[in-house]
Amino acid sequence: MKKGLSKSRILAHRQCPKRLYLATYRKELAEESASSERAFASGNRIGEIARELERGGRLIGHDMELSMALRETTEVLETEPRQALFEGTFQHDGVLVRADVLKLGSAGRVLTEVKAAASVKDIYLDDCAVQAHVIEDAGYPLQRIEVAHVDTRFIYPGEGHYDGLLKHVDVTKDVRERMKDVPGWIAACRETLAGSEPQISIGGHCTSPYPCTFFEYCRGPEVENSFPLTSLFQSGKLPQTLVEEGFTDLRMVPEDRLKKPIHQRQRRTAISGEAELDPAVREVLASYPLPRYYFDFESVHPAVPIWAGTHPYQQVPFQWSCHIETVDGRLLHQGFLALPPDAPMRACAESLIKTLTSEGPGAVFVYYQAFEKSRIREFAKMFPDLAPALKAILERVVDLLPITRNHYHHPSMGGSWSIKTVLPAIAPDLDYSQLEHVQDGEGASEAYLEILDPATTEARRTELLEALHRYCALDTLAMVRLVQLFEAPTQHP
């Protein structure tokens, strides 16, 4: 008996046969990440917009009753052949697919696959090939196959007008070339499912083209107190070379095999089990006298723009936190969090200018300056009257990330110098995992989008606002603690 397949399962097999096997027989092992859930929600929103732009299609529901979806699709195509279908459901030879949009064009049927991405990716051609193969073998020839993806050049005019958000790209030729391979893909899937669990080691396929929900299962339990060679920072092919030479742990590698000072520091801390801080960092920081400002943005970047004048995936700051070391040694905190329904951009820009000049000119410390500087430059372009003040602030920005990377490492950090990795090493009393509701930047973005949702209750909105204040303030307090550690180098964890 042939095992039933779907488009998603065939694509899972294309990524890794073991993924298909586990999804079929051991689905309880899957672990959905917050990022994959956010991507799913974003895709749903783009799908809604695509349907609205078609103006008059028929949505085939029955998500949990696919036999009914198949029956309704057939009925509509037979009785209303000119009716555009959303989520039309088709089956042939035990393979079932659902098409985002299927409509009758001037010369025949057009299949449209809607994606929240900003371009046509190679995997989308495989996606369309499976759909087209099933739909045509089910008796519905296609004249054109296209991918509708988000056009990042689109500027939202407001008032719910999203015409132009999606760019339709004809992929018919490329897809038809791949359709020749689909029967082979299907046969390979069935061969995998008829056997035992494939023995496949983790590797690049675990994250490309999509993160695999079975990664933790395949990786297995981590070995305590191990220092994998893959933790070497920006090391290219070196880890693989060392593995081929027989090394399995950073501590085993001879000192002379590591040429970069940062790798040598990682090795030393792995062996000693203690942090290492280069005293030269004090000289670096001495060049930045008080007052000092420790600044951090939070932003949202929705695929579907929310505010007029913004484009898809634009990083729109809605919050900032700033700790200030004054000339007389006090530590102050200021913050901003935009409240709906007004657009956050102008108020955010004006308030940061006021705060970042409140104690006089001084260094504005950030962690990864590319992000903060880009947002400030965008504000300057958006609000020309604020541009002089914003450009003056840009001249004062100091990035703590390279300073930290060049002078400090703790063995618990592995190969990461993100603030979320550094903070537990330098200040275990400040723990992001203890925060409720918001523990990282993507979580902050998701919380703010929930606040903007009219369906969110006032109690929930208040809860999320408080969580955002706590989270963002911790980011800038972490930078304060980091600098305090660097200025007292004999007292590090």
Secondary structure, 3 states (H helix, E strand, C coil): CCCCEEHHHHHHHHHCHHHHHHHHHCHHHCCCCHHHHHHHHHHHHHHHHHHHHHCCCEECCCCCCHHHHHHHHHHHHHHCCCCCEEEEEEEECCEEEEEEEEEECCCCEEEEEECCCCCCCHHHHHHHHHHHHHHHHCCCCEEEEEEEEECCCCCCCCCCCCCCCEEEEECHHHHHHHHCCHHHHHHHHHHHHHCCCCCCCCCHHHCCCCCCCCHHHHHCCCCCCCCCHHHCCCCCCHHHHHHHCCCCCHHHCCHHHCCCHHHHHHHHHHHHCCCEECCCHHHHHHCCCCCEEEEEEEEECCCCCCCCCCCCCCCEEEEEEEEEECCCCCEEEEEEECCCCCCCHHHHHHHHHHHCCCCCCCEEEECCHHHHHHHHHHHHHHCHHHHHHHHHHHCCEEEHHHHHHHHEECHHHCCCCCHHHHHHHHCCCCCHHHCCCCCCHHHHHHHHHHHHCCCCCHHHHHHHHHHHHHHHHHHHHHHHHHHHHHCCCCCCC
